[in-house]
């Protein structure tokens, strides 16, 4: 599958886990720049469309991307009512609309995962 985005991403694709390529197909374009950065840093692969379960095992919220082991989730929209459910369960949450947020996410994941 071809990745949508600037052509400069092709040079680094050789060493990238195929799971990253699948993520580009499963996620909103808004997070693609973030995914490129994380893949380049060999960060752990997130789960797209992550569904958070409540105490009874029912789905209470969903995030665009999540790293369950890091208890960290990324949302397209910071007004999303699901954010509260994640924070109540002790998750760290981020929006992904600004360059500053992308940098914060990348820093959080690379420091937590190492």
N, C-alpha and C positions, 0 to 999 in steps of 0.2 A: 504494500500500500504506500502510496506517495503521501508525504506529509505536506500539509498546507503551511506555507510560511516562507520566510526568506531563504534563498538558496544557500546561504553560508552554513546552514545546519548540516549539509550533506557530508562535510569533511569529517565530522566526529561520529557519524552513525555506525561506523564499523565496530566500535567497541561498546555499543549500547545494547543493553538487555532488550530482547524483542518485546518484553512486556511494556516497555515505554512506548514503542510504536503503536501497540494496541490501545494505549491510553489516549493517544491523539484521536483515534476514531470514536472513543467512548465519551469524551469530555467536550465541554463547551470551548470554543476558540479562545475565550477570555483567559483560560488557564494554560494555553499552549506555551506561552513565553516562560511561565513558571516551570512547566514540565521540561522544557529544553534546558533551562539552567540546572535543574536538579539532576537530570540525566547526565549532563556534562560533569557534574560533581560526583557521579556514581552514588547518589543518595538512595535510600531504600525506596522501592516503588510503592506509591500510594494505592489505595483501593478507590476506584471511581464509584460515584453514586452510593456512598456508604450509608447504610441504614442503622441508626442507633436504636437499640432495644431498651425498653423500660423494664421495671422490676418484674412485670408479668410476662415478659418475653414478646410483647407486641412492639411494632415499630413506632417510635415516638417522634423521630426526626430523621432528616437526611442531609448529607453534606455532598458537595460536588466532588471533593477529594478528602480522604482521611488516611492517617497512619495510626492504626489501632494500637500498635505497641508503644507509640509515642503519645497516644491520647491527644492528637492534634488534628484539627479539621479545617478545611478551606471552604469558604462560601463565596458564591458569585455576588451575592447581595447582602450587605451588612445589616439591612433591615429585616432579614429573614427571621421569622419567629422561631425557627428550629434552633437558632444559635443558643437561646436560653436553655433548651433541653440539654445541649452538649455541655454548656458551662456548669449547669447544675450537677452533672455527673463528673465534674472535675477535668473537663477537656480544655485545651488551649485552642482558641478559634481565631481565624484570620479572614479578612476579606482579601480580594485579589485585584482590586481595581486601580491601584496606584503603584508606581515603581518602588516607592518606599515599602509598601506591603510585601511586594515580591522579594525585596532584599531581606525583610524581617523573617519571612517564611523560610527562605533559603538558609539564613543564619541559624534559625531555630532547629531546623532539621539536621543540618550538618553538625551542629554542636551536640545535639541530643543523640544522634545516631553513631557518633564516633566513640 
